[in-house]
Amino acid sequence: MKKTIDNIIYILVAILLISVVALKDKYFLMLSITAVFLVVIGILLFINKNNYAPMVFPIGLSLGISILLYRFNKFPLDKTIIFFFMVSLILIMIFTMIKYYLTLKYNIYTHKLEVKAEIVDLIKNPNLEVDFYYPVLNYKVDGERFELNYPVGFSKNIPNIGDEMTININPNDHLDVYFKPLKKTVIKNYLSGVSVLVLASLVLIGILK
């Protein structure tokens, strides 16, 4: 299914590029077709859980709305362009934040098993001048021991061998481990998104007056 959708996306992208070249002198028609294709491609990317979906779909949607507003003389060209960029930015941030939240929930749901993992080694990155270490974790599930490298390295607050951390594991695959982000990281990501939304919304309100 995923491969089939990918092939459809490739075909649509090819058709879109050909249409853009063929209709380069007919701006309204070219942009209208581009908006429709981007929305359709964005939906297919969402179905395939592609990371580009929160960007492609909003751009297509905001482009379509902007074209309609300009076509029906609601905005002059300069305001239409600003409207397009601001709405695109707002929608991209909204969809990205929703995707981020759903991904967190999905990973926690599919990795229900919480176990304590012990740091048994610290691997130094030889390619860096500063001390940068990757912890090696060892954990036990149902009497069987597993070992894996922690995906994030440390240059500050380097943990000690023997320290423990809680990890989340897929009950059906004990090698499938999910490392929950720190709460402060989640809050920081959301605050960044909200800040962008507020600024873009203020600009949008300004041009709508």
Secondary structure, DSSP 8 states (H G I E B T S, - for coil): -HHHHHHHHHHHHHHHHHHHHHTTT-HHHHHHHHHHHHHHHHHHHHHTT-TTHHHHHHHHHHHHHHHHHHHTTSS-HHHHHHHHHHHHHHHHHHHHHHHHHHHHHHHHHH--EEEEEEEEEEEE-TT-SS--EEEEEEEEETTEEEEEE-SS-BSSS---TT-EEEEEEETTEEEEEE----HHHHHHHHHHHHHHHHHHHHHHHHHH-
